[in-house]
Amino acid sequence: MIHFRGLCVCAAVLACSVTSASATVRIVEDHGGEVGKYLHAFAKVRSTGERVIVDGDCLSACTMVLGLVPSKQICVTPRARFGFHAGSMLNSNGRLVASVLATEVLWGIYPASVRRWIIQHGGLAKQMIYMEGRSLDGIVATCNVPAVRAAQGPEAVAVHRR
């Protein structure tokens, strides 16, 4: 019993000594999902100051990271790719259908630079459009090599992986 109690105290001390700002969220293959989950996850990342490294696909609801997390906390690798499409909701039959309201919510979250890019590429529609490579210049910073290497270590944290 005392041994278990000591382990609990030790775990609590270790948890308190690790600052959230030292953690890194690495997005690799995130195909999106429920908007509410992403709103919650990215609000937490914003408030803790965690860095976000986008190192692969960040599609659909995942793209909200660009508007919900301050740009100074986000960087991309050459493998980063953001995929945008119109918002959708479940109808009364449980089917996913396009939603003007959901699309407006997404639109309101994106920063002006992302909205301009989306407009230049046909707007938010059913078909996914991809922002990658040079399209990211001026929108999100490129990660430095040490940051990427650090995020591949055991201290990296994944938010959503599907």
C-alpha positions in Angstrom: 0.0 0.0 0.0 2.8 2.4 0.9 4.7 1.5 -2.2 1.6 2.2 -4.4 1.1 5.6 -2.6 4.7 6.5 -3.2 4.4 5.7 -6.9 1.3 7.9 -7.1 3.1 10.8 -5.4 6.1 10.4 -7.7 3.9 10.3 -10.8 2.1 13.5 -9.7 5.4 15.3 -9.1 6.7 14.2 -12.5 3.4 15.3 -14.2 3.6 18.7 -12.6 7.3 19.2 -13.6 6.6 18.7 -17.3 5.3 21.8 -18.9 2.8 21.6 -21.7 4.7 24.1 -23.7 7.6 21.6 -24.0 5.3 19.1 -25.7 4.9 18.9 -29.5 1.8 17.9 -31.4 2.8 16.2 -34.6 0.2 15.8 -37.3 1.0 13.1 -39.8 -2.0 11.4 -41.3 -5.1 13.1 -40.0 -8.2 12.7 -42.1 -10.5 14.9 -40.0 -13.6 14.0 -38.1 -16.0 15.7 -35.8 -15.5 19.4 -35.7 -16.2 19.6 -31.9 -13.3 17.2 -31.1 -10.9 19.4 -33.1 -12.2 22.6 -31.6 -11.5 21.2 -28.1 -8.1 19.7 -29.0 -6.8 22.8 -30.7 -8.2 25.1 -28.0 -6.1 23.1 -25.5 -3.0 23.3 -27.8 -3.5 27.1 -28.1 -3.8 27.5 -24.3 -0.9 25.4 -23.4 1.5 26.9 -26.0 2.3 23.5 -27.4 4.0 23.5 -30.8 2.3 21.9 -33.8 4.3 20.3 -36.6 2.3 19.3 -39.6 4.3 16.5 -41.3 1.8 14.9 -43.6 -1.9 15.1 -44.3 -4.1 17.4 -42.3 -7.5 17.1 -43.9 -11.0 18.3 -43.3 -11.6 19.4 -39.7 -7.9 19.1 -39.0 -7.3 22.2 -41.1 -9.0 24.3 -38.4 -5.5 24.2 -36.7 -4.6 27.1 -39.1 -7.2 29.4 -37.4 -7.4 28.0 -33.9 -3.7 27.8 -33.0 -1.5 30.9 -33.3 0.7 30.8 -36.3 3.8 31.2 -34.1 3.0 27.8 -32.7 2.7 26.0 -36.0 5.2 24.9 -38.6 5.2 22.5 -41.6 7.6 20.1 -43.1 7.9 19.5 -46.9 5.5 16.6 -46.5 2.7 18.8 -45.1 -0.6 18.9 -47.0 -3.9 20.6 -46.0 -7.1 19.4 -47.5 -10.2 21.7 -47.5 -13.8 21.0 -48.5 -17.3 22.3 -47.7 -18.6 21.5 -44.3 -21.2 18.7 -43.7 -23.6 17.5 -41.1 -25.6 14.4 -40.4 -29.2 14.7 -41.6 -32.3 13.2 -39.9 -31.6 9.9 -41.6 -28.0 9.8 -40.3 -26.5 10.6 -43.7 -23.7 13.1 -44.2 -24.9 16.0 -46.3 -23.4 19.4 -47.3 -24.2 22.1 -44.9 -24.1 25.9 -45.5 -23.9 26.5 -41.8 -21.0 24.1 -41.2 -19.2 25.6 -44.2 -19.7 29.1 -42.7 -18.3 27.9 -39.4 -15.2 26.6 -41.1 -14.8 29.7 -43.2 -15.0 31.9 -40.1 -12.2 30.0 -38.4 -9.7 30.2 -41.2 -7.3 33.2 -41.3 -7.6 35.6 -44.2 -4.6 34.2 -46.0 -6.1 30.7 -46.1 -9.5 32.1 -47.2 -7.8 33.9 -50.1 -6.1 30.7 -51.1 -9.3 28.8 -51.0 -11.1 31.4 -53.1 -8.3 31.3 -55.7 -8.7 27.5 -55.9 -12.4 27.4 -56.4 -13.8 27.8 -52.9 -15.1 25.2 -50.4 -17.0 22.6 -52.3 -17.7 18.9 -52.0 -14.4 18.1 -53.8 -11.3 18.4 -51.6 -8.7 20.9 -52.6 -5.1 20.6 -51.4 -2.7 23.2 -50.1 0.9 22.0 -50.1 4.4 22.9 -51.1 4.9 26.5 -52.2 1.3 27.3 -51.6 2.1 27.2 -47.9 4.7 30.0 -48.2 3.5 33.1 -46.3 0.7 31.1 -44.7 2.6 28.9 -42.2 6.3 28.7 -41.3 8.6 25.9 -42.4 9.9 23.9 -39.5 13.5 23.9 -38.6 15.3 20.5 -38.7 15.9 20.3 -34.9 12.2 20.8 -34.2 11.2 18.0 -36.5 13.8 15.6 -35.1 12.7 16.5 -31.5 9.0 15.8 -32.5 9.9 12.3 -33.7 11.2 11.4 -30.3 9.3 10.0 -27.3 8.2 13.5 -26.1 6.0 14.0 -29.2 2.3 13.8 -28.7 -0.4 13.0 -31.3 -3.8 14.6 -31.2 -5.7 12.7 -33.8 -4.4 9.8 -35.9 -6.7 7.7 -38.1 
